């Protein structure tokens, strides 16, 4: 059995993927900059992402057939580019899933949001490599509205709907569908996707798809209260501004208000223009993992709220 290496598997989505792989009985190693005994039942291998020769040796010595990357690509993509170089050089490594996890970023997204541009550079290198690869697109993480009752390895982050204060700042008219998927479900689909005999460049996972207006309506019904809702115009979003939500204020010492608003304004424009309205039918060069693995029943927005606000 070939080994699967999860880069960045000690936190966030990576941690969820490691857990799913181990649960499926797959042989897993976690690649990490920091030494550790194990993660979710998988051994941790300390690596230096600046040293491609040692990365290649690590992949060879652990018989890694597939690399799943969940590395943070925010200000640099050097680690992931080096990992691709090492994977291509390793005679046993044949497959690679890049750290994209979100939407099918395009050049338009890359110009507006530098991390998306870095991810596209990674994709460009994969396209030129001899590796088989697929980019998994899952929409927006549903986890952010499940704290603390619905388990997640992600750090809290509040966008658009603040459940704690019954407040929402909806981008645009709020009528464009948005795909939401919980990381625990993304992890399950990713694990199953590794069993497919052949990959396509784009893989899609959709836990649920609702508009922001519907999202708020579901929250109101679950909580039994009316929300204070405002709509941010596209003009406001283009200025890098959004409606401030009470739950965002405590984050400002770590994520300054201007930067946070700028980030969510960009995402707001993408929510409105359909960038997060992921296709639910396979297109050429893509695969719908929901259809491939119908036994997985992903968490929906309504299901999340039921878990949060049920009386039991």
C-alpha positions in Angstrom: 0.0 0.0 0.0 1.5 3.3 -1.1 1.7 6.0 1.6 -0.2 9.3 1.5 1.7 12.3 2.7 -0.4 15.3 4.1 1.6 18.5 4.0 0.4 20.8 6.7 -1.6 18.0 8.4 -1.1 19.3 12.0 -3.9 21.9 11.9 -7.0 23.1 10.2 -8.3 21.3 7.1 -5.1 19.2 7.0 -5.8 17.7 10.4 -9.4 16.8 9.3 -8.0 15.1 6.2 -5.5 13.1 8.2 -8.3 11.9 10.5 -10.4 10.8 7.5 -7.5 9.0 5.9 -6.6 7.1 9.1 -10.3 6.3 9.6 -10.4 4.8 6.0 -7.5 2.6 6.8 -5.0 4.4 4.6 -1.3 4.5 5.3 -0.5 8.2 6.2 2.4 10.3 7.1 2.2 14.0 8.1 4.8 16.4 6.8 5.5 19.2 9.2 8.1 21.9 9.9 7.9 21.0 13.6 8.7 17.7 15.2 5.9 15.7 16.8 5.2 12.1 17.7 1.9 11.6 15.8 -1.2 13.4 14.5 -4.6 11.8 14.5 -2.9 8.4 14.6 -0.4 9.1 11.8 3.4 9.6 12.2 4.7 13.1 11.8 7.9 13.6 9.7 9.8 16.9 10.2 10.8 18.4 6.9 12.6 21.5 5.6 10.5 22.9 2.7 13.4 24.9 1.5 15.5 21.8 0.8 14.1 20.0 -2.2 16.7 17.2 -2.1 15.7 16.2 1.5 12.0 16.5 0.6 12.6 14.1 -2.3 14.4 11.7 0.0 11.6 11.9 2.6 9.0 11.0 -0.1 11.1 8.1 -1.4 12.0 6.7 2.1 8.4 6.7 3.2 7.1 5.3 -0.2 4.8 8.3 -0.7 2.6 7.7 -3.8 0.4 10.7 -3.3 0.9 14.1 -1.7 -2.0 16.1 -0.3 -1.1 19.7 0.4 -2.9 21.8 2.9 0.0 24.2 3.3 -0.9 27.9 4.0 -0.3 29.8 0.8 -0.7 33.4 1.9 2.4 35.5 1.3 4.6 32.8 -0.4 4.2 29.6 -2.3 7.8 28.5 -2.1 7.1 25.5 0.1 4.5 24.1 -2.2 6.5 24.7 -5.3 9.5 22.9 -3.8 7.2 20.1 -2.7 6.1 19.6 -6.3 9.7 19.6 -7.5 10.5 16.9 -4.9 7.4 14.9 -5.8 8.2 14.9 -9.5 11.8 13.8 -8.7 10.7 11.0 -6.4 10.3 7.8 -8.4 7.5 6.5 -6.2 5.4 9.7 -6.1 2.8 9.9 -8.8 -0.1 12.1 -7.6 -0.5 15.6 -6.0 -3.4 17.6 -4.6 -2.5 21.3 -4.3 -3.5 23.5 -1.4 -6.3 25.3 -3.2 -9.4 24.3 -1.3 -12.1 26.8 -2.0 -13.1 27.9 -5.5 -11.7 27.4 -8.9 -9.5 30.5 -8.9 -8.9 32.3 -12.1 -6.6 35.1 -13.3 -9.4 37.5 -12.3 -9.3 36.2 -8.7 -5.5 36.3 -8.7 -5.3 39.9 -9.6 -7.7 40.9 -6.8 -6.4 38.6 -4.1 -2.6 37.8 -4.0 -2.9 34.4 -2.3 -5.1 33.3 -5.2 -2.4 34.3 -7.6 0.1 32.3 -5.7 -2.1 29.2 -5.9 -2.4 29.7 -9.6 1.4 29.7 -9.9 1.3 26.3 -8.1 -1.3 25.1 -10.5 0.8 26.2 -13.5 3.8 24.2 -12.2 1.6 21.1 -11.8 0.3 21.5 -15.3 3.8 21.3 -16.6 4.8 18.4 -14.4 4.6 14.7 -15.0 2.4 14.3 -11.9 -1.3 13.4 -12.0 -3.1 16.1 -10.1 -6.6 17.4 -9.2 -7.7 20.7 -7.6 -10.5 20.2 -5.1 -13.0 23.0 -5.0 -15.4 23.0 -2.0 -16.7 26.6 -1.7 -16.7 28.3 1.6 -16.0 26.5 4.9 -19.3 25.9 6.7 -17.3 25.3 9.9 -17.2 29.0 10.7 -20.8 29.0 11.9 -20.6 25.8 13.9 -18.5 26.9 16.8 -18.4 25.6 19.5 -20.9 22.8 19.2 -20.0 21.3 15.8 -16.3 20.1 16.0 -13.8 21.7 13.7 -10.0 22.2 13.6 -10.3 25.6 12.0 -9.9 28.8 14.0 -13.1 30.9 14.4 -13.7 33.6 11.8 -17.0 35.5 11.3 -18.1 36.7 7.8 -21.5 38.0 6.5 -23.6 36.4 9.3 -22.9 36.8 13.0 -25.0 34.2 14.7 -24.0 35.4 18.2 -25.5 38.9 17.7 -28.3 38.0 15.3 -26.7 40.4 12.8 -25.8 40.1 9.1 -24.0 42.2 6.5 -25.0 40.7 3.2 -22.9 41.4 0.1 -25.0 42.8 -2.7 -28.6 41.6 -3.0 -27.8 38.3 -1.4 -29.6 36.2 -4.1 -26.6 34.4 -5.6 -26.1 30.8 -4.5 -23.0 30.1 -2.4 -21.5 26.6 -1.9 -20.7 25.7 1.7 -18.9 22.6 2.8 -17.7 21.5 6.3 -14.1 20.4 6.5 -15.1 17.1 8.0 -17.0 16.4 4.7 -14.2 17.8 2.5 -11.9 15.4 4.3 -14.1 12.4 3.6 -14.5 13.2 -0.1 -10.7 13.8 -0.4 -10.0 10.4 1.1 -12.4 8.7 -1.2 -11.0 10.6 -4.2 -7.6 9.0 -3.6 -9.2 5.6 -4.6 -10.3 6.8 -8.0 -8.2 5.1 -10.7 -8.0 8.4 -12.7 -8.3 12.0 -11.7 -9.5 15.0 -13.6 -8.0 18.5 -13.2 -11.0 19.9 -11.3 -12.9 18.0 -8.5 -15.9 19.5 -6.9 -17.5 19.0 -3.4 -20.6 20.8 -2.3 -22.1 20.3 1.1 -24.9 22.7 0.5 -25.8 25.6 -1.7 -27.9 28.5 -0.5 -28.1 32.2 -1.0 -27.1 34.5 1.8 -30.7 35.6 2.1 -31.7 31.9 2.5 -28.8 31.4 5.0 -30.2 34.2 7.2 -33.7 32.9 6.9 -32.6 29.4 8.0 -30.7 31.0 11.0 -33.8 33.0 12.0 -36.0 30.0 11.9 -33.5 27.9 13.9 -33.1 30.6 16.6 -36.6 31.9 16.5 -35.5 35.5 16.2 -35.3 38.1 13.5 -31.8 39.3 12.4 -30.7 42.8 11.9 -29.8 42.7 8.2 -28.0 45.2 6.1 -26.9 44.9 2.5 -23.5 46.1 1.4 -23.6 47.6 -2.1 -21.1 46.5 -4.7 -19.8 50.1 -4.7 -19.1 49.8 -0.9 -17.4 46.4 -1.4 -15.2 47.8 -4.2 -14.0 50.4 -1.7 -12.8 47.6 0.6 -15.6 48.2 3.1 -18.2 45.9 4.7 -20.7 46.1 7.5 -18.9 45.6 10.8 -20.1 42.6 12.7 -19.8 42.5 16.5 -17.9 39.2 16.4 -15.2 40.7 14.2 -14.1 43.3 16.7 -12.2 41.0 19.0 -10.1 39.9 16.0 -8.7 43.3 15.3 -5.6 43.1 17.5 -4.6 40.1 15.4 -6.2 41.0 12.1 -6.5 44.8 11.8 -9.9 46.1 10.8 -8.9 47.6 7.5 -7.2 44.3 6.4 -10.1 42.2 7.6 -12.7 44.4 5.9 -10.6 44.4 2.7 -10.5 40.6 2.7 -14.2 40.1 3.3 -15.0 42.9 0.8 -13.2 40.9 -1.9 -15.0 37.7 -0.9 -18.2 39.6 -0.9 -17.8 40.6 -4.5 -17.1 37.0 -5.3 -20.1 35.8 -3.4 -22.2 38.2 -5.5 -20.7 37.4 -8.9 -21.2 33.7 -8.6 -17.6 32.6 -8.0 -18.8 30.5 -5.1 -21.7 29.1 -7.0 -19.9 25.8 -7.8 -21.3 23.6 -10.5 -23.3 20.6 -9.4 -23.0 18.8 -12.7 -19.6 17.6 -14.1 -18.1 19.8 -16.8 -15.4 18.8 -19.2 -12.2 18.1 -17.3 -14.0 17.9 -13.9 -15.6 15.4 -11.6 -18.4 15.8 -9.1 -17.3 13.9 -6.0 -20.8 14.2 -4.5 -22.1 12.0 -7.3 -19.1 9.7 -7.2 -19.6 9.0 -3.5 -23.3 9.1 -2.8 -22.9 7.3 0.5 -21.4 10.4 2.1 -24.2 12.6 3.4 -22.6 16.1 3.9 -23.7 18.5 6.5 -26.1 21.2 5.2 -26.6 24.7 6.5 -30.0 23.7 8.0 -28.4 20.6 9.5 -25.7 22.7 11.1 -28.3 25.0 12.7 -30.2 22.1 13.9 -27.2 20.8 15.7 -26.5 24.3 17.1 -29.9 25.2 18.4 -31.7 21.9 19.1 -33.0 21.6 22.6 -31.6 18.1 23.1 
